[in-house]
Amino acid sequence: MASEFHMPGPVCLIENNEKKLMVNQEALKILSAITQPVVVVAIVGLYRTGKSYLMNKLTGKKQGFSMSSTVQGHTKGIWMWCVPHPKKLNLTLVLLDTEGLGDVEKGDNQNDSWIFALAILLSSTFIYNSMGAINQQAMDQLHYVTELTDRIRTKSSPDKDDVEDSADFVSFFPDFVWTLRDWTLNLEADGQPITADKYLENSLKLKPGISQKDKNFNLPRLCIQKFFPKKNCFVFHPPTEWKKLVRLETLLDDDLDPGFIQQVSEFCSYIFSHSKIKILPRGIKVNGPRLESLVLTYVNAINSGDLPCMENAVLALAQIENSAAVQKAIAFYDQQMGQKVQLPTETLQELLDLHRASEREAIQVFIRSSFEDVDLSFRKELEIQLEKKWDDLCKRNLQVSSDRCSALLQDIFSPLEEEVKQRIYSKPGGYHLFIQKTQELKKKYLHEPKKGIQAEEILQKYLMSKDPVTDAILHTDLTLTEKEKEIELERVKAESAQVAAKMLEEMQINHQQMTEQREKSHQERMKQLTEKIERDRVQLLADQERILALKLQEQEQCLKAEFREERIKLQEEIQDLQMRNRETKEHVKAESVQTPEEMMEEIKYQQMMGQKEKSDQEYVKQLIEEMEKDRDQLLTEQDKTLALNSQETMAFKPVMEAPICLIENQNEQLMVNPKALKIPDKISQPVVVVAIVGPYHTGKSYLMNRLAGQNHGFRLGSTVRSETKGIWMWCVPHPSKPDHTLILLDTEGLGDVKKGDTKNDSWIFALAVLLSSTFVYNSMGTINQQALEQLHYVTELTELIRTKSSSGTEEVDDSTEFVGFFPDFIWTVRDFSLELKIDKSPITEDEYLEDALKLIPAGRNPKIQNSNLPRECIRRFFPKRKCFVFDRPTSDNSFLYQIEEVPEHQLDCNFQMKLKKFRSYIFSHAKTKTVREGIIITGKRLATLVETYVNTINSGAVPCLENAVTTLAQCENSVAVQKAADHYSKEMAQCLRLPTDTLQELLDVHAACERKAIALFMEHSFKDDKREFQKNLLDIIGEKMEDFVLQNEEASDKYCQAELKQLSEPLMENISRGIFSVPGGHALYLEAKKKVEQDYAQVPRKGVKANEVLQTFLQSQAAIEESILQSDKGLTDAEKAIAVEQAKKEAAEKEQELLKHKNQEQQQKMEAQQRTFQEHIAQLEMKIKKERENLLRELERILEHNLKIQEELLMQGFRKQYEKLKKETDRQQEEYEKTKNNERSWFSRLLEEAFRALSTVSLQDLELFAEIMKYLSLLNK
């Protein structure tokens, strides 16, 4: 930030709204623009003690920070004002004003402690502002300093206790300034004047003694002494008379006490002169962006429930800074090379020298800007990117040189090529003229400047490409004898060999230069790294020695004051610091020795890799060919690995040694535990979910532990403790269903009077219902009116759960569909001591429950109507109900307090029997968790439901099953698409052997693989009502099929080219030797060419490009054939003309045959597309029929249950409820009959799919679409 940067006023940096800290993005933007180092001064103190006035004076202004803002809701938190430093250029002064501590209106002082801790963590000078003298009351008000060990961590994973971790606070804590306002005493001690600093030192002296009172007295003093490396004090007289204080910020200096003005001036001067730059461990200076990162890291840690940690903050900052340093270095390298390099360079060495210089400077840029790159990962990333930049630059240099040379050759040799076409050299003596002209043009080319390092290679490639023409001219020159021609051929070969040797020598020189460059670069990097390590070592040792000196000074003070306990603690801390100091020296020393060795190993390794990568082009070509040959084998191995991984995933059985909190309930806010969510996310098996809910201290956790086969696990009584609130989960293998996982959900106790608000109880209850397939309600005593009133949560479900996302009916109408997805209901009654009898007749536990749920005739009595409501809801919402009653587990109260430790055989026999019966029922009858339309829930799907429901609740909305299933379908169907697409790729790779003889062979394999892929998608997908995912799958498969077609063509082309090259070698050799340059040579040439074609036709599995490759070869022979024809003295002009026409005719026939082949392939593709559509429609028909059957079964079950309830209401005389339910039941009956009878509804959906597909069909595919519609018509009939 430039020195002229000004903020017109302060802004809120950290807001404190509703007991939650939030960072203000506008303030962060201001910090991010400050590139200078910052001096951060923070002030903290009790509310209305004049903090803001002092901060305004530091800015040189009377107004800014609101004088009473810290007690107003809109100014809570920490406010910031950034101003140019008044005395130090190139620094920015950041002032932090905080809300007043100890405000009685807040109630909870938790946030005060966090405000205090943040002010310390962010500042380089920390001001504590208070009124009057430093007495015990002032110390008691400064209790926040004693809580810092519970608020701040030095290391991310301390292996010591809190005090030992806090021993490192002094290494990064700010300077401490205590400002005393309205000071009216004399600064004297024992009749002698003392300074304010001495007064503070005396006030911080410890009191001898070991009583608790003495310890409480000493604790804040000891913390200030230990934590803050430098301590100062300032006292301020009352600024003016009491009546004027309310408008202090508007008073002129003449209205203020002169002594107060002088004290404020001295205070400001001290802050400006002595407040240091904010520095992190290892001497890392903090600028605006770094302060921004610290603010975000600390506040996020607090809001997540963690403790702010200096080590984590520095590491997070290092990640950001080092990433930026890498990019900065790369940008610098690009800039330097862009300015210095002009491509193409004449030599590789020229480019190497520029690269080395720029690379060295770029690494220096990185070193200056980076820190805490402990594992050198960012350094390695920079080196990798620089190496890539270098490789790209080399390639560009080659390419630019190649393009430049090719353009020059085209420009220089184009007249010669034109003369050859005009047959200027097809005459006696033409060969020598041609060679002479070629040499002249070659010299002209070599004299052209700025050709680059490819000049010779491109020239030789060009000349080699003209060898057939040169040979043809040589053999047609009748003035040369056969001996002269042979001599000339040998001369040309010798010249070519010399050129090749020269090129190889240049290649070796370039390779040597590259190797030397790599070695020099790595030596330079090693040197820079060693210097960096040495600088870090010096800084680290300086930090540790400073801390050690402070500790020794503190120890000396304790020794003089004879504080034995504190002295022992300090001695231990000092010994620990000394040991760490020695370890650091030894470690850094070893590292400084080891690092060069490792670097040398890296040099050798990269040199070896460079030799492999920079070898001659022929080797690279061979390597590529080998890699392509191994492609199929590699794909097969990858597929095997993928299959094994898939089997491992499918076979995953969770082994949880103990439960884990799935949904946390902190500060009446529900939050999903990401760590817990990973466990069901890995479970691919169907799950049986058993949830238990009930009042606290009723023995829920014990039952769940027994279902897990354990005595311990869910904490007995834990649900009334804050750390175990919410819903806890335990995943275990199902005891009787090997392919299922049993998920147990234990919930916090309902109705705890300490909670105050019962809203969260209702959400816990609703979530347990939504997530479970068996819902256990646990209570004590009997099922009486009180027990039913405690179960009022069930009556609130209509307000907490929705079936459909946009129900047009009223709440009860929507709730009538709860029965379609609600779990089985089990009521467990604990400590049951009554006989199961009605009218002296024994009854079962289930009959007891049903009798308790009978409605009481109410008439218009509202009280009875209210008591009926939970009964009515349980009967209507839960289709299957069960009851278990348990005797008291033991009569010995001492056993009850630790029942998890009591062996089962010592428990009451009846309790044991009922417990065994309960477990047996759960294991046998608890069903797999499903949602609408029979969709089976796996662990992964359950994890999605949990997140969806909790996010909905936290957003203020009501959990909706339809929305949850839609969200689930989005995730599952995306996975199903990918799974099916991968399966298609795998099957195609296994079944195809490229190249295929015909396109039809490939299309047949494609059709079979596509059919399997679609079937796999159908199996794993659901709720794809608009068929978007299925269409996406077909699009992906279509693209993959096109890729396979392309691969097939490429494989065929490559194979045919290789075979044809091998077969035509004798022909090309004969042309070069002039075998056909004799009378009758044209006939011999045609015969030889025919043999090549015949031999080529016998080659098996040439693939789809066979004809096209042959046609291309024949076209390339046309010019040579014509040259041979024209030079054949054994033919008359008429015979030559006939031969030319015959060649044209054969070429046309070949072309026509090739076109016919392409049309045939196009037709095959259309037919394959038609089969794809038909397969799609057929599988879609099966899918829709299956979905319709599931829907009918679900509607039938809902209807059957409601009819049963309706009949019971009528028989019991509840006419009003009967009429209400009958109305809804009639609607459901109508919907059921409509769905059942409308057998053609699925066909209309098929038509909809087909017409949707029409929008993407091209004109040439209309015939195909007509065929599909014909097929659909047959289906309809």
MOHU-V116279 format. One record per pair of residues at least 12 apart in sequence whose ideal C-beta (glycine too) atoms are under 6 Angstrom apart, sorted by sequence separation. I is the first residue (numbers start at 1). J is the second residue. D is the distance in Angstrom with one decimal. If there is no record, write none. Layout:
BEGIN
i:I j:J d:D
i:I j:J d:D
END
This chain:
BEGIN
i:12 j:24 d:5.1
i:43 j:55 d:5.8
i:82 j:94 d:5.1
i:187 j:199 d:5.8
i:206 j:218 d:4.7
i:661 j:673 d:5.2
i:692 j:704 d:5.7
i:731 j:743 d:5.2
i:836 j:848 d:5.7
i:856 j:868 d:5.9
i:52 j:65 d:3.8
i:149 j:162 d:4.4
i:341 j:354 d:5.5
i:701 j:714 d:3.8
i:798 j:811 d:4.7
i:855 j:868 d:4.9
i:992 j:1005 d:5.6
i:13 j:27 d:4.4
i:81 j:95 d:4.6
i:154 j:168 d:4.1
i:340 j:354 d:5.0
i:662 j:676 d:4.6
i:702 j:716 d:5.9
i:730 j:744 d:4.5
i:803 j:817 d:4.3
i:991 j:1005 d:4.9
i:1125 j:1139 d:5.6
i:52 j:67 d:5.2
i:206 j:221 d:5.8
i:555 j:570 d:4.5
i:701 j:716 d:5.0
i:1206 j:1221 d:4.9
i:11 j:27 d:4.8
i:80 j:96 d:5.7
i:240 j:256 d:5.4
i:297 j:313 d:4.6
i:366 j:382 d:5.3
i:554 j:570 d:5.9
i:660 j:676 d:4.5
i:729 j:745 d:5.7
i:855 j:871 d:5.8
i:948 j:964 d:4.7
i:1017 j:1033 d:5.4
i:1206 j:1222 d:5.7
i:98 j:115 d:5.3
i:149 j:166 d:4.5
i:204 j:221 d:4.7
i:239 j:256 d:5.2
i:747 j:764 d:5.3
i:798 j:815 d:4.5
i:890 j:907 d:5.6
i:78 j:96 d:5.5
i:79 j:97 d:4.6
i:239 j:257 d:5.9
i:727 j:745 d:5.5
i:728 j:746 d:4.7
i:853 j:871 d:4.7
i:889 j:907 d:5.0
i:890 j:908 d:5.8
i:294 j:313 d:5.5
i:297 j:316 d:4.8
i:889 j:908 d:5.8
i:945 j:964 d:5.6
i:948 j:967 d:4.8
i:1206 j:1225 d:5.6
i:78 j:98 d:5.2
i:204 j:224 d:5.8
i:237 j:257 d:5.4
i:727 j:747 d:5.2
i:98 j:119 d:5.6
i:204 j:225 d:5.8
i:239 j:260 d:4.6
i:337 j:358 d:5.2
i:416 j:437 d:5.7
i:747 j:768 d:5.7
i:853 j:874 d:5.8
i:887 j:908 d:5.5
i:988 j:1009 d:5.1
i:1067 j:1088 d:5.0
i:59 j:81 d:5.9
i:178 j:200 d:5.7
i:237 j:259 d:4.8
i:336 j:358 d:4.0
i:551 j:573 d:6.0
i:708 j:730 d:5.5
i:827 j:849 d:5.7
i:853 j:875 d:5.6
i:889 j:911 d:4.6
i:987 j:1009 d:4.0
i:47 j:70 d:5.6
i:76 j:99 d:4.9
i:237 j:260 d:4.8
i:551 j:574 d:4.9
i:696 j:719 d:5.8
i:725 j:748 d:4.9
i:887 j:910 d:4.4
i:1202 j:1225 d:4.7
i:47 j:71 d:5.2
i:59 j:83 d:5.3
i:236 j:260 d:5.9
i:293 j:317 d:4.7
i:696 j:720 d:5.2
i:708 j:732 d:5.2
i:887 j:911 d:4.9
i:944 j:968 d:5.0
i:333 j:358 d:5.2
i:886 j:911 d:5.9
i:984 j:1009 d:5.2
i:1067 j:1092 d:5.6
i:236 j:263 d:4.9
i:290 j:317 d:5.6
i:293 j:320 d:5.7
i:359 j:386 d:5.6
i:941 j:968 d:5.6
i:944 j:971 d:5.4
i:1010 j:1037 d:5.5
i:116 j:144 d:4.1
i:413 j:441 d:5.5
i:765 j:793 d:4.0
i:886 j:914 d:4.9
i:1064 j:1092 d:5.1
i:70 j:99 d:4.1
i:71 j:100 d:5.8
i:333 j:362 d:4.0
i:412 j:441 d:5.2
i:548 j:577 d:5.1
i:719 j:748 d:3.9
i:720 j:749 d:5.7
i:984 j:1013 d:3.9
i:1063 j:1092 d:5.3
i:1199 j:1228 d:5.1
i:70 j:100 d:4.3
i:332 j:362 d:5.1
i:652 j:682 d:5.5
i:719 j:749 d:4.5
i:983 j:1013 d:5.2
i:113 j:144 d:5.5
i:762 j:793 d:5.5
i:1 j:33 d:5.7
i:65 j:97 d:4.6
i:412 j:444 d:5.6
i:714 j:746 d:4.5
i:720 j:752 d:5.9
i:1063 j:1095 d:4.9
i:1 j:34 d:4.0
i:200 j:233 d:3.7
i:234 j:267 d:4.9
i:329 j:362 d:4.3
i:332 j:365 d:4.9
i:412 j:445 d:5.2
i:932 j:965 d:5.8
i:980 j:1013 d:4.3
i:983 j:1016 d:5.3
i:1063 j:1096 d:5.6
i:1199 j:1232 d:5.5
i:1243 j:1276 d:5.5
i:1 j:35 d:5.7
i:113 j:147 d:5.3
i:117 j:151 d:4.1
i:280 j:314 d:5.4
i:650 j:684 d:5.4
i:762 j:796 d:5.2
i:766 j:800 d:4.2
i:849 j:883 d:3.7
i:884 j:918 d:4.9
i:931 j:965 d:5.3
i:1 j:36 d:5.4
i:117 j:152 d:5.7
i:197 j:232 d:5.5
i:355 j:390 d:5.7
i:649 j:684 d:5.7
i:766 j:801 d:5.8
i:1006 j:1041 d:5.2
i:197 j:233 d:5.4
i:329 j:365 d:4.6
i:980 j:1016 d:4.7
i:1060 j:1096 d:5.9
i:58 j:95 d:5.8
i:196 j:233 d:4.1
i:328 j:365 d:5.9
i:329 j:366 d:4.0
i:408 j:445 d:5.9
i:544 j:581 d:4.7
i:707 j:744 d:5.8
i:846 j:883 d:5.4
i:980 j:1017 d:3.9
i:1195 j:1232 d:4.5
i:113 j:151 d:6.0
i:196 j:234 d:5.8
i:845 j:883 d:4.3
i:196 j:235 d:5.2
i:434 j:473 d:5.2
i:460 j:499 d:5.2
i:845 j:884 d:6.0
i:1085 j:1124 d:5.0
i:1111 j:1150 d:5.2
i:55 j:95 d:5.1
i:408 j:448 d:5.5
i:704 j:744 d:5.0
i:845 j:885 d:5.5
i:1059 j:1099 d:5.0
i:325 j:366 d:4.9
i:328 j:369 d:5.7
i:976 j:1017 d:5.1
i:55 j:97 d:4.8
i:431 j:473 d:5.2
i:704 j:746 d:4.8
i:1082 j:1124 d:5.3
i:430 j:473 d:5.9
i:431 j:474 d:5.0
i:1081 j:1124 d:5.6
i:1082 j:1125 d:4.8
i:1111 j:1154 d:5.4
i:1192 j:1235 d:6.0
i:325 j:369 d:3.8
i:540 j:584 d:5.8
i:976 j:1020 d:4.0
i:1192 j:1236 d:5.9
i:52 j:97 d:5.5
i:325 j:370 d:4.1
i:701 j:746 d:5.5
i:976 j:1021 d:4.2
i:351 j:397 d:5.9
i:405 j:451 d:5.3
i:431 j:477 d:3.9
i:457 j:503 d:5.9
i:1002 j:1048 d:5.6
i:1056 j:1102 d:5.2
i:1082 j:1128 d:4.2
i:1108 j:1154 d:6.0
i:404 j:451 d:5.9
i:430 j:477 d:5.4
i:1081 j:1128 d:5.2
i:1107 j:1154 d:5.1
i:126 j:174 d:4.3
i:322 j:370 d:4.7
i:425 j:473 d:5.1
i:775 j:823 d:4.3
i:973 j:1021 d:4.7
i:1076 j:1124 d:4.8
i:125 j:174 d:5.5
i:405 j:454 d:5.6
i:420 j:469 d:6.0
i:774 j:823 d:5.5
i:1056 j:1105 d:5.6
i:124 j:174 d:5.1
i:125 j:175 d:4.9
i:126 j:176 d:5.6
i:127 j:177 d:4.6
i:128 j:178 d:5.1
i:129 j:179 d:4.8
i:131 j:181 d:5.1
i:405 j:455 d:5.5
i:426 j:476 d:5.5
i:428 j:478 d:5.1
i:429 j:479 d:5.1
i:773 j:823 d:5.1
i:774 j:824 d:4.9
i:775 j:825 d:5.5
i:776 j:826 d:4.6
i:777 j:827 d:5.1
i:778 j:828 d:4.8
i:780 j:830 d:5.0
i:1056 j:1106 d:5.5
i:1077 j:1127 d:5.8
i:1079 j:1129 d:4.7
i:1080 j:1130 d:4.3
i:1107 j:1157 d:5.6
i:123 j:174 d:4.5
i:131 j:182 d:5.4
i:322 j:373 d:5.5
i:401 j:452 d:2.8
i:428 j:479 d:4.1
i:537 j:588 d:4.2
i:772 j:823 d:4.6
i:780 j:831 d:5.4
i:973 j:1024 d:5.5
i:1052 j:1103 d:2.7
i:1079 j:1130 d:3.3
i:39 j:91 d:5.8
i:127 j:179 d:5.8
i:176 j:228 d:3.8
i:183 j:235 d:3.9
i:326 j:378 d:5.5
i:401 j:453 d:5.5
i:402 j:454 d:4.8
i:406 j:458 d:6.0
i:679 j:731 d:5.7
i:688 j:740 d:5.6
i:776 j:828 d:5.8
i:977 j:1029 d:5.3
i:996 j:1048 d:5.8
i:1052 j:1104 d:5.2
i:1053 j:1105 d:4.3
i:1057 j:1109 d:5.9
i:27 j:80 d:5.6
i:47 j:100 d:2.1
i:183 j:236 d:6.0
i:318 j:371 d:5.9
i:329 j:382 d:5.6
i:344 j:397 d:5.4
i:401 j:454 d:3.8
i:405 j:458 d:3.8
i:409 j:462 d:4.9
i:696 j:749 d:2.1
i:825 j:878 d:3.7
i:832 j:885 d:3.9
i:969 j:1022 d:5.8
i:980 j:1033 d:5.5
i:984 j:1037 d:5.4
i:995 j:1048 d:5.4
i:1052 j:1105 d:3.8
i:1056 j:1109 d:3.9
i:1060 j:1113 d:5.5
i:10 j:64 d:5.6
i:36 j:90 d:5.5
i:37 j:91 d:5.7
i:38 j:92 d:5.0
i:39 j:93 d:5.2
i:40 j:94 d:4.7
i:41 j:95 d:5.5
i:42 j:96 d:3.9
i:43 j:97 d:5.9
i:44 j:98 d:5.0
i:46 j:100 d:5.9
i:173 j:227 d:5.1
i:183 j:237 d:5.9
i:318 j:372 d:3.8
i:343 j:397 d:5.3
i:659 j:713 d:5.5
i:685 j:739 d:5.8
i:686 j:740 d:5.4
i:687 j:741 d:5.0
i:688 j:742 d:5.2
i:689 j:743 d:4.7
i:690 j:744 d:5.5
i:691 j:745 d:3.9
i:692 j:746 d:5.9
i:693 j:747 d:5.1
i:695 j:749 d:5.8
i:969 j:1023 d:3.6
i:994 j:1048 d:5.3
i:9 j:64 d:5.4
i:10 j:65 d:5.4
i:36 j:91 d:5.8
i:46 j:101 d:5.4
i:173 j:228 d:5.4
i:175 j:230 d:4.3
i:176 j:231 d:4.6
i:177 j:232 d:5.0
i:178 j:233 d:4.8
i:179 j:234 d:5.0
i:180 j:235 d:4.6
i:181 j:236 d:5.2
i:326 j:381 d:5.6
i:330 j:385 d:5.5
i:658 j:713 d:5.8
i:659 j:714 d:5.3
i:685 j:740 d:5.7
i:695 j:750 d:5.3
i:822 j:877 d:5.2
i:977 j:1032 d:5.6
i:981 j:1036 d:4.7
i:1049 j:1104 d:5.9
i:36 j:92 d:4.9
i:38 j:94 d:4.9
i:46 j:102 d:5.2
i:47 j:103 d:5.1
i:182 j:238 d:4.8
i:322 j:378 d:4.0
i:326 j:382 d:4.8
i:344 j:400 d:4.6
i:398 j:454 d:5.9
i:402 j:458 d:5.7
i:685 j:741 d:5.0
i:687 j:743 d:5.1
i:695 j:751 d:5.0
i:696 j:752 d:5.2
i:822 j:878 d:5.6
i:824 j:880 d:4.3
i:825 j:881 d:4.7
i:826 j:882 d:4.7
i:827 j:883 d:4.9
i:828 j:884 d:5.0
i:829 j:885 d:4.6
i:830 j:886 d:5.1
i:973 j:1029 d:4.1
i:977 j:1033 d:4.8
i:988 j:1044 d:5.8
i:995 j:1051 d:4.3
i:1049 j:1105 d:5.5
i:343 j:400 d:4.3
i:344 j:401 d:3.7
i:831 j:888 d:4.8
i:994 j:1051 d:4.1
i:995 j:1052 d:3.6
i:34 j:92 d:5.2
i:169 j:227 d:4.4
i:314 j:372 d:5.9
i:683 j:741 d:5.2
i:965 j:1023 d:6.0
i:1184 j:1242 d:4.1
i:170 j:229 d:5.3
i:533 j:592 d:5.5
i:818 j:877 d:4.5
i:16 j:76 d:3.9
i:665 j:725 d:3.9
i:819 j:879 d:5.1
i:995 j:1055 d:6.0
i:16 j:77 d:3.9
i:665 j:726 d:3.9
i:1184 j:1245 d:6.0
i:15 j:77 d:4.6
i:664 j:726 d:4.6
i:14 j:77 d:4.7
i:663 j:726 d:4.6
i:14 j:78 d:4.3
i:663 j:727 d:4.2
i:12 j:77 d:5.7
i:13 j:78 d:5.0
i:661 j:726 d:5.6
i:662 j:727 d:5.1
i:12 j:79 d:5.4
i:13 j:80 d:4.0
i:661 j:728 d:5.4
i:662 j:729 d:4.0
i:10 j:79 d:4.7
i:134 j:203 d:4.1
i:659 j:728 d:4.7
i:660 j:729 d:6.0
i:783 j:852 d:4.1
i:526 j:596 d:5.5
i:10 j:81 d:4.0
i:659 j:730 d:4.0
i:44 j:116 d:5.7
i:693 j:765 d:5.7
i:146 j:219 d:5.0
i:526 j:599 d:4.2
i:7 j:81 d:5.9
i:146 j:220 d:5.4
i:656 j:730 d:5.8
i:795 j:869 d:4.9
i:7 j:82 d:5.3
i:44 j:119 d:4.8
i:145 j:220 d:5.5
i:656 j:731 d:5.3
i:693 j:768 d:4.9
i:795 j:870 d:5.4
i:794 j:870 d:5.4
i:42 j:119 d:4.1
i:146 j:223 d:5.4
i:654 j:731 d:4.1
i:691 j:768 d:4.1
i:51 j:129 d:4.8
i:142 j:220 d:5.3
i:145 j:223 d:4.7
i:700 j:778 d:4.7
i:795 j:873 d:5.3
i:791 j:870 d:5.1
i:794 j:873 d:4.7
i:49 j:129 d:5.2
i:653 j:733 d:5.2
i:698 j:778 d:5.2
i:794 j:874 d:5.9
i:3 j:84 d:5.0
i:42 j:123 d:3.7
i:139 j:220 d:5.0
i:522 j:603 d:4.0
i:691 j:772 d:3.7
i:40 j:122 d:5.8
i:49 j:131 d:5.3
i:689 j:771 d:5.9
i:698 j:780 d:5.1
i:788 j:870 d:4.9
i:40 j:123 d:4.6
i:45 j:128 d:5.9
i:689 j:772 d:4.6
i:694 j:777 d:5.8
i:40 j:124 d:5.0
i:41 j:125 d:4.7
i:42 j:126 d:5.6
i:43 j:127 d:4.2
i:44 j:128 d:5.8
i:45 j:129 d:3.4
i:689 j:773 d:5.0
i:690 j:774 d:4.7
i:691 j:775 d:5.6
i:692 j:776 d:4.3
i:693 j:777 d:5.7
i:694 j:778 d:3.5
i:39 j:124 d:5.9
i:45 j:130 d:5.6
i:688 j:773 d:5.8
i:694 j:779 d:5.5
i:43 j:129 d:5.7
i:692 j:778 d:5.7
i:284 j:371 d:5.2
i:935 j:1022 d:5.2
i:518 j:606 d:6.0
i:518 j:607 d:5.6
i:1 j:92 d:5.7
i:19 j:111 d:5.8
i:515 j:607 d:5.9
i:518 j:610 d:5.4
i:668 j:760 d:5.3
i:1170 j:1264 d:5.0
i:16 j:111 d:5.7
i:665 j:760 d:5.8
i:1173 j:1268 d:4.8
i:1170 j:1267 d:5.6
i:1174 j:1271 d:5.8
i:1166 j:1264 d:5.7
i:514 j:614 d:5.4
i:511 j:614 d:5.4
i:997 j:1101 d:5.7
i:348 j:453 d:5.6
i:999 j:1104 d:5.3
i:344 j:452 d:2.6
i:995 j:1103 d:2.8
i:172 j:281 d:5.7
i:507 j:616 d:5.8
i:171 j:281 d:6.0
i:821 j:931 d:5.7
i:821 j:932 d:5.8
i:50 j:181 d:5.2
i:699 j:830 d:5.3
i:49 j:181 d:5.8
i:698 j:830 d:5.8
i:172 j:310 d:5.6
i:821 j:961 d:5.8
i:125 j:275 d:4.2
i:124 j:276 d:5.3
i:774 j:926 d:4.2
i:156 j:309 d:5.3
i:124 j:278 d:4.1
i:153 j:307 d:4.8
i:773 j:927 d:5.2
i:156 j:311 d:4.9
i:805 j:960 d:5.2
i:152 j:308 d:5.8
i:153 j:309 d:4.1
i:154 j:310 d:5.3
i:155 j:311 d:4.8
i:156 j:312 d:5.0
i:773 j:929 d:4.0
i:802 j:958 d:5.1
i:805 j:962 d:4.8
i:801 j:959 d:5.8
i:802 j:960 d:4.1
i:803 j:961 d:5.4
i:804 j:962 d:4.9
i:805 j:963 d:5.1
i:352 j:513 d:5.8
i:1003 j:1164 d:5.7
i:1018 j:1179 d:5.6
i:348 j:510 d:4.9
i:999 j:1161 d:4.5
i:349 j:513 d:5.6
i:360 j:524 d:5.4
i:1000 j:1164 d:5.1
i:1007 j:1171 d:5.5
i:1011 j:1175 d:5.4
i:348 j:513 d:5.4
i:352 j:517 d:4.7
i:363 j:528 d:5.5
i:367 j:532 d:5.4
i:999 j:1164 d:5.3
i:1003 j:1168 d:4.2
i:1014 j:1179 d:5.3
i:1018 j:1183 d:5.1
i:121 j:298 d:5.7
i:770 j:949 d:5.7
i:67 j:249 d:5.5
i:767 j:949 d:6.0
i:716 j:900 d:5.6
i:87 j:272 d:4.6
i:63 j:249 d:5.4
i:86 j:272 d:5.3
i:62 j:249 d:5.1
i:121 j:308 d:5.9
i:736 j:923 d:4.7
i:114 j:302 d:5.6
i:712 j:900 d:5.5
i:735 j:923 d:5.1
i:711 j:900 d:4.9
i:763 j:953 d:5.6
i:57 j:264 d:5.6
i:58 j:268 d:5.9
i:57 j:268 d:5.8
i:1027 j:1249 d:5.7
i:41 j:275 d:5.7
i:39 j:275 d:5.0
i:690 j:926 d:5.7
i:39 j:277 d:5.8
i:40 j:278 d:4.7
i:688 j:926 d:5.0
i:37 j:277 d:4.7
i:38 j:278 d:5.5
i:688 j:928 d:5.8
i:689 j:929 d:4.7
i:686 j:928 d:4.7
i:687 j:929 d:5.5
i:37 j:285 d:4.7
i:38 j:286 d:5.9
i:37 j:287 d:5.5
i:686 j:936 d:5.1
i:687 j:937 d:6.0
i:35 j:287 d:5.8
i:686 j:938 d:5.7
i:687 j:939 d:5.4
i:38 j:291 d:5.8
i:34 j:288 d:2.6
i:684 j:938 d:5.7
i:687 j:942 d:5.7
i:283 j:539 d:4.6
i:683 j:939 d:2.4
i:934 j:1190 d:4.3
i:31 j:288 d:4.3
i:32 j:289 d:5.2
i:282 j:539 d:5.3
i:933 j:1190 d:4.6
i:933 j:1191 d:5.7
i:680 j:939 d:3.7
i:681 j:940 d:5.3
i:31 j:291 d:5.4
i:32 j:292 d:5.3
i:31 j:292 d:4.1
i:680 j:942 d:5.0
i:681 j:943 d:4.4
i:680 j:943 d:4.6
i:28 j:292 d:5.0
i:677 j:943 d:5.1
i:23 j:295 d:5.9
i:23 j:296 d:6.0
i:672 j:946 d:6.0
i:672 j:947 d:5.7
i:23 j:299 d:5.2
i:21 j:299 d:5.2
i:672 j:950 d:5.1
i:670 j:950 d:5.3
i:21 j:302 d:5.9
i:670 j:953 d:5.9
i:229 j:550 d:5.6
i:879 j:1201 d:4.7
i:876 j:1205 d:5.9
i:875 j:1205 d:5.9
i:639 j:986 d:4.8
i:635 j:989 d:4.5
i:206 j:561 d:5.9
i:206 j:563 d:5.5
i:855 j:1214 d:5.7
i:820 j:1194 d:5.5
i:171 j:547 d:5.1
i:170 j:547 d:5.7
i:820 j:1198 d:4.9
i:819 j:1198 d:5.3
i:170 j:550 d:5.5
i:819 j:1201 d:5.0
i:167 j:573 d:4.4
i:816 j:1224 d:4.9
i:813 j:1224 d:6.0
i:475 j:1074 d:3.2
i:471 j:1072 d:4.7
i:476 j:1077 d:5.9
i:475 j:1077 d:3.5
i:472 j:1123 d:4.8
i:476 j:1127 d:4.4
END
